[in-house]
């Protein structure tokens, strides 16, 4: 049973997520974007379970990611939500739906998905290695995403057929970014107010830059760590060791 303050923190986060969901779902994105997935729509039950279980207490550290990966949050509703970490370590077993307009190359299968989100595997693997249990990690930490949307862009294939690729929010046209970022900034401020972290850790350059702009007037220490994406050569050379050193040097750990 949550106390009154814990209930208020959870409600504030869920209210902020609902407002973000409604705001971004009203936006439209031009080519090359061909599909937009919003896990706050079809995977709301899983996202809400994550917040209710692990977001009730104040946090000393808030980790901020960019947006859902196709085999992570897009499947599970949890930020950086690599399936095994969500199912086995966090023990979140909520059912998820599917996007209304699903792309054949990016099917949503929920916890049945056999693909692994490498970034999430690395991130949650580091936390599991350092803290042991999910409860120990979430006692002072939480992970959130800046943008809730997965953008799928057209990618013509040499032999024909409908190819596709993951498109990150920073690659959108400026006008589309402005409307999207306004909604995401408001959400980040609301979550920060609810959880009152001392540190906000941007996972990668994009998240760090957005946090710096959105939280310019907030009393929170901003820290940046290397993104765990396998697309980064540096991340493929001992990402856990690099991220840990960055967090220790910044006084987060």
C-alpha positions as CSV (number, residue, x, y, z in Angstrom):
1,X,0.0,0.0,0.0
2,X,1.5,3.3,-1.1
3,X,1.4,6.3,1.3
4,X,-0.2,9.6,0.2
5,X,3.1,11.1,-1.0
6,X,4.0,8.0,-3.0
7,X,0.6,7.9,-4.6
8,X,0.9,11.6,-5.5
9,X,4.3,11.0,-7.2
10,X,3.0,8.1,-9.2
11,X,-0.1,10.0,-10.2
12,X,2.0,13.0,-11.3
13,X,4.1,10.8,-13.5
14,X,1.2,9.0,-15.1
15,X,-0.7,12.3,-15.6
16,X,2.4,13.8,-17.3
17,X,2.7,10.7,-19.5
18,X,-0.9,10.9,-20.5
19,X,-0.6,14.5,-21.4
20,X,2.6,13.7,-23.4
21,X,0.8,10.8,-25.2
22,X,-2.1,13.0,-26.2
23,X,0.1,15.8,-27.3
24,X,2.4,13.7,-29.5
25,X,-0.4,11.6,-30.9
26,X,-1.9,14.8,-32.4
27,X,1.4,15.5,-34.3
28,X,2.0,14.5,-37.9
29,X,5.3,13.6,-39.5
30,X,6.2,13.8,-43.2
31,X,8.3,11.5,-45.3
32,X,10.6,9.7,-44.9
33,X,8.6,8.7,-41.8
34,X,6.2,6.0,-42.7
35,X,5.1,4.7,-39.3
36,X,5.1,6.1,-35.8
37,X,4.8,3.8,-32.8
38,X,3.7,5.3,-29.4
39,X,4.1,2.7,-26.6
40,X,2.3,5.0,-24.3
41,X,-0.8,4.0,-26.4
42,X,-0.6,0.3,-27.0
43,X,1.7,-0.6,-24.1
44,X,0.3,1.7,-21.4
45,X,-0.4,-1.1,-19.0
46,X,3.2,-2.1,-18.9
47,X,4.5,1.5,-18.7
48,X,2.1,2.2,-15.8
49,X,3.2,-1.0,-14.0
50,X,6.8,0.2,-14.3
51,X,6.0,3.6,-12.8
52,X,3.7,2.2,-10.1
53,X,6.2,-0.4,-9.0
54,X,9.4,1.6,-9.2
55,X,8.6,5.3,-9.4
56,X,6.8,5.8,-6.1
57,X,9.7,7.1,-4.1
58,X,11.9,10.2,-4.6
59,X,15.0,9.6,-6.7
60,X,18.5,10.8,-6.2
61,X,19.3,10.0,-9.8
62,X,17.2,10.2,-13.0
63,X,18.6,8.6,-16.1
64,X,17.3,10.1,-19.4
65,X,17.3,8.2,-22.7
66,X,16.3,9.4,-26.2
67,X,13.3,7.5,-27.4
68,X,12.1,3.9,-27.7
69,X,14.1,1.3,-29.6
70,X,12.3,-1.1,-31.9
71,X,13.2,-4.1,-29.8
72,X,13.1,-2.4,-26.4
73,X,10.5,0.0,-25.2
74,X,8.5,-0.5,-28.4
75,X,8.0,-4.1,-27.3
76,X,7.8,-3.8,-23.5
77,X,6.6,-0.2,-22.7
78,X,9.6,0.3,-20.4
79,X,12.4,2.7,-21.2
80,X,15.4,0.8,-22.6
81,X,13.1,-2.2,-22.1
82,X,15.1,-5.1,-23.2
83,X,12.7,-8.1,-22.8
84,X,14.7,-10.3,-20.5
85,X,15.5,-7.4,-18.1
86,X,11.8,-6.3,-17.9
87,X,10.5,-9.8,-17.6
88,X,13.1,-11.5,-15.4
89,X,14.8,-8.7,-13.4
90,X,12.0,-6.1,-13.0
91,X,9.4,-8.8,-13.0
92,X,6.9,-6.8,-15.0
93,X,4.5,-9.1,-16.8
94,X,1.8,-6.7,-18.1
95,X,0.2,-7.4,-21.4
96,X,0.7,-5.0,-24.3
97,X,-1.2,-4.4,-27.4
98,X,0.1,-3.5,-30.9
99,X,0.3,-0.3,-33.0
100,X,-2.7,0.3,-35.2
101,X,-0.5,0.6,-38.3
102,X,2.3,-1.9,-37.7
103,X,5.3,-2.1,-40.1
104,X,6.0,-5.6,-41.3
105,X,9.7,-5.2,-40.6
106,X,9.1,-4.0,-37.0
107,X,6.4,-6.3,-35.5
108,X,5.5,-5.8,-31.9
109,X,5.3,-9.0,-30.0
110,X,5.7,-7.8,-26.4
111,X,7.5,-10.1,-24.0
112,X,7.4,-12.8,-26.6
113,X,9.8,-10.8,-28.8
114,X,13.0,-12.8,-29.4
115,X,15.1,-9.9,-30.6
116,X,17.3,-8.2,-28.0
117,X,17.7,-4.4,-27.6
118,X,21.5,-4.2,-27.2
119,X,21.4,-0.7,-25.7
120,X,18.9,-1.9,-23.1
121,X,20.8,-5.1,-22.5
122,X,23.9,-3.1,-21.7
123,X,22.2,-0.5,-19.6
124,X,20.2,-2.8,-17.4
125,X,23.0,-5.3,-17.3
126,X,25.3,-2.6,-15.7
127,X,22.6,-1.8,-13.1
128,X,22.1,-5.5,-12.4
129,X,25.8,-6.1,-12.0
130,X,26.3,-3.1,-9.7
131,X,23.1,-3.3,-7.6
132,X,22.0,-7.0,-7.7
133,X,18.3,-6.6,-7.4
134,X,15.9,-4.2,-9.2
135,X,14.7,-3.0,-5.8
136,X,18.2,-2.0,-4.8
137,X,18.7,0.0,-8.0
138,X,15.3,1.6,-8.1
139,X,15.6,2.7,-4.4
140,X,17.4,5.8,-5.7
141,X,17.3,5.6,-9.5
142,X,14.8,5.7,-12.3
143,X,15.1,5.6,-16.1
144,X,12.8,7.6,-18.3
145,X,12.8,8.5,-22.0
146,X,12.7,12.1,-23.4
147,X,10.5,11.2,-26.4
148,X,7.9,8.4,-26.3
149,X,7.8,7.8,-30.1
150,X,9.6,5.3,-32.3
151,X,9.9,6.7,-35.9
152,X,10.2,4.2,-38.8
153,X,11.4,5.7,-42.0
154,X,11.3,4.3,-45.5
155,X,14.5,2.6,-46.7
156,X,14.2,1.3,-50.3
157,X,15.8,-2.1,-50.8
158,X,17.9,-3.0,-53.9
159,X,15.7,-6.0,-54.8
160,X,12.4,-4.1,-54.1
161,X,10.0,-4.6,-51.2
162,X,9.3,-2.2,-48.4
163,X,12.4,-1.6,-46.4
164,X,12.6,0.4,-43.2
165,X,14.9,1.9,-40.7
166,X,14.8,3.4,-37.3
167,X,14.9,7.3,-37.4
168,X,15.9,9.2,-34.3
169,X,14.1,12.4,-33.3
170,X,17.0,14.6,-34.0
171,X,16.8,13.7,-37.7
172,X,13.3,15.1,-38.1
173,X,12.8,18.5,-39.9
174,X,13.1,21.6,-37.6
175,X,9.4,22.4,-37.6
176,X,8.5,18.9,-36.6
177,X,11.1,18.9,-33.9
178,X,9.9,22.1,-32.4
179,X,6.4,20.8,-31.8
180,X,7.6,17.5,-30.5
181,X,10.3,18.9,-28.2
182,X,7.8,21.4,-26.6
183,X,5.7,18.4,-25.5
184,X,8.7,16.4,-24.4
185,X,10.2,19.3,-22.5
186,X,7.0,19.8,-20.5
187,X,6.9,16.1,-19.6
188,X,10.5,16.0,-18.5
189,X,9.9,19.0,-16.2
190,X,6.9,17.4,-14.7
191,X,8.7,14.1,-14.0
192,X,11.7,16.0,-12.5
193,X,9.3,18.0,-10.2
194,X,7.6,14.8,-9.1
195,X,10.8,12.9,-8.3
196,X,13.1,15.8,-7.2
197,X,16.4,14.1,-8.3
198,X,19.8,15.6,-7.4
199,X,21.3,14.3,-10.6
200,X,19.9,13.9,-14.1
201,X,22.1,11.7,-16.2
202,X,21.7,12.1,-20.0
203,X,22.4,8.9,-21.7
204,X,24.2,10.2,-24.8
205,X,24.6,13.6,-26.4
206,X,21.0,14.1,-27.5
207,X,19.4,13.4,-24.1
208,X,22.0,15.5,-22.4
209,X,21.4,18.5,-24.7
210,X,17.6,18.3,-24.3
211,X,17.8,18.1,-20.5
212,X,20.1,21.1,-20.5
213,X,17.5,23.1,-22.4
214,X,14.4,21.8,-20.8
215,X,15.7,22.0,-17.2
216,X,17.7,25.3,-17.5
217,X,15.7,26.8,-14.6
218,X,15.7,23.6,-12.4
219,X,18.0,22.8,-9.5
220,X,19.4,19.6,-10.8
221,X,23.0,18.6,-11.6
222,X,23.3,17.5,-15.2
223,X,25.7,14.6,-16.1
224,X,26.3,12.9,-19.4
225,X,27.4,9.3,-20.0
226,X,28.3,7.5,-23.2
227,X,25.2,6.0,-24.9
228,X,25.4,2.1,-25.0
229,X,24.3,1.9,-28.6
230,X,26.3,-0.7,-30.6
231,X,26.4,1.9,-33.4
232,X,29.1,3.8,-31.4
233,X,32.6,2.3,-31.6
234,X,33.4,3.6,-28.2
235,X,30.4,1.8,-26.7
236,X,31.7,-1.5,-28.1
237,X,34.9,-1.2,-26.1
238,X,33.9,-1.8,-22.4
239,X,30.8,0.4,-22.3
240,X,30.0,-0.7,-18.7
241,X,33.5,0.4,-17.5
242,X,33.3,3.7,-19.3
243,X,29.9,4.6,-18.0
244,X,30.8,3.6,-14.5
245,X,33.9,5.8,-14.5
246,X,31.9,8.7,-15.8
247,X,29.3,8.3,-13.1
248,X,31.9,7.9,-10.3
249,X,33.9,10.9,-11.6
250,X,30.7,13.0,-11.5
251,X,29.8,12.0,-8.0
252,X,26.7,10.1,-9.0
253,X,28.1,6.8,-7.8
